[in-house]
């Protein structure tokens, strides 16, 4: 190999390490399997969304998308893997809502949730459902507020774990409704829902996949959903905001992120494919089963969303004094 050719190859290797590719290389992306790190355990909402999109992406790319579940550390373990990966478009992150919660909880993270990632797109969003036992006297949000004010500190709300999105949904409700419903953390949603049905806790802000089968079977009563608009899976049920807590909003979302310095052409290619997949009727139907709405936001919109969520959750965790050292 000539010295000139050798120097050219070395430049290509260096550019690849920085995530900077010649346009022809970016246009041919991907040429090998892509690893999608899901920062939650298999079977959860983020995993469901990640696998739904990865299947369609694999078909469109003609390359395998390998889903790699890396739970633990409130999503920090999986997120750090991607933050440290080569910015070549072959290691991506399925980031759940916790990505925006952790900066307000931890004084130090092994990555910067904004600076170390290149946003690609929001994949899906869902709204939690506020549920009570069918035996409860509570049939609406105003009922819940009235009961909580009549019995301050005596009602309890369950969550799937401290600092989970469902926990903070309840704390946000406390703050905005001016009530004191005591938090009880469980190891996952199922045990909390069991205690709710048994009357050992009074209310839960639950994810649709965990709560809706119980609502449909009559074992739980839904009184509201937590989004900025009514949920497609319960269109006749009012939102918390409609029900006496104006401005209340809490969402559960998943975003696709790449390591920072990933070539803009690669990010754009990924975004365009995700946006096209999100419009497919079969994708919308598939996610609707899980109570989610397919999205396909631009990288800029995704960055703005994550920034706003980090600010919102950091303010909330500071207000309630929630911190993890």
PyMOL commands that set and color helices and strands:
alter all, ss='L'
color gray80, all
select helices_A, chain A and resi 3-18+23-28+45-61+73-83+98-105+141-150+165-177+189-197+208-216+232-234+264-278+281-288+299-320
alter helices_A, ss='H'
color red, helices_A
select strands_A, chain A and resi 34-38+65-69+91-96+117-127+129-132+156-159+182-185+203-206+221-225+251-259+292-294
alter strands_A, ss='S'
color yellow, strands_A
deselect
rebuild
show_as cartoon
